[in-house]
Amino acid sequence: ESGLILLANCREFKSIGGRDCTGNRLGVGIKDRCLDKLKRYKDDQFIDKHKNILWDYNDCSSKWWSGIYDKSNKEIDERFDDFVNFIRYRPEKSMIIVSHSVFIRYFFKRYLPKNPDDKNYDDIYDQRYETAYCN
């Protein structure tokens, strides 16, 4: 069982004004903050059942967020390459990726095969996906 693996490369693509990934926790501090926030919505029994899930802080043990905005298309390309290679070489047969909607839209646009007969293909980039919110 792998548990949760944190990946800095799955953070949002920031533009001027983007604030979703202005981090303030590192490593185990991320887990502690998540459990503290979860306590607002769930009872102790739920927390006790889930607090021992394995967490791999990976590259989030040091500053994982970017500055005011992502610097270049090259940086974005490198993040996608790192992310795809990470997935490619994982031993798991299935996984759930949780990220920001802009990251997911860019990912689909970049990696889904283009079907010239699909008139909706360009909508993948522009479509707004359902998201969860936590603060």
Secondary structure, DSSP 8 states (H G I E B T S, - for coil): ---EE--GGGS----TT--TT-----THHHHHHHHHHHTTTS-HHHHHHHTTS-EE-GGGSS----SSS---HHHHHHHHHHHHHHHHT-S-S-------HHHHHHHHHHHS---TT-TTTTHHHH---------
